Amino acid sequence: MKTSNALSFSGFVRTCMVAGLSLTAVLMSGFAAALPSDREQPIHITSNDADADNAKGIVIYRGDVVVTQGTTKMTGDVVTLIYSADRKLKQMIAKGNNKERAFYQEELEGDKGIVKAWGETIDYSMQTDTVELIKQARLIQNGDTFTGDRIEYNQLTEIINAQSDRNKPGGNRVQMIIQPDQTK
């Protein structure tokens, strides 16, 4: 929502920044295996444009959006932050464009490596600690690759659920490439 009252808008932006910093705790509390130091880092968001609608609790960032917190990263052409009535961040949605899908990455603790994920849309729910990859979905974890029309990744359990689009003629099936155990 664009407004001519700069003080009101800047107050909301400041509130969003504080809420964004609060997001640090919310985002990273679900990352049971993410780097502990990431939880203590501020969230940085860069974009070409930003619009905030205080009444609806929505902030939309447009144009080469990059969200980072420590080693955790989310990118998209458009990233939307959705807040609850009590101003707690409940959802982040990243959308790609015709040239590039949205991207998500988190570095895991110990020798668990890095999770990298792509999708036309990435929907991160703080309430369920899940990252949902929608259309042209791909997730790589520990060298294992999962592709499908839709992939859901639970950050607490590290469970991955991949689905194909069964209604699409000639649609791609779910594909998984599982690396052999290298500890033997």
Buried (B, 14 or more C-beta within 10 A) or exposed (E): EEEEEEEEBEEBBEBBBEBBEBBBEBBBBBBBBBBEEBBEBEBEBEBEEBBBEBEEBBBBBBEEBBBBBBBBBBBBBBBBBBBEEEEBBBBBBBBBEEEEBBBBBBBBEEEEBEBBBBBBBBBBBBEBBBBBBBEBBBBBBBEEBBBBBBBBBBBEEBEBBBEBEEEEEEEEEBEEEEEEEEEE
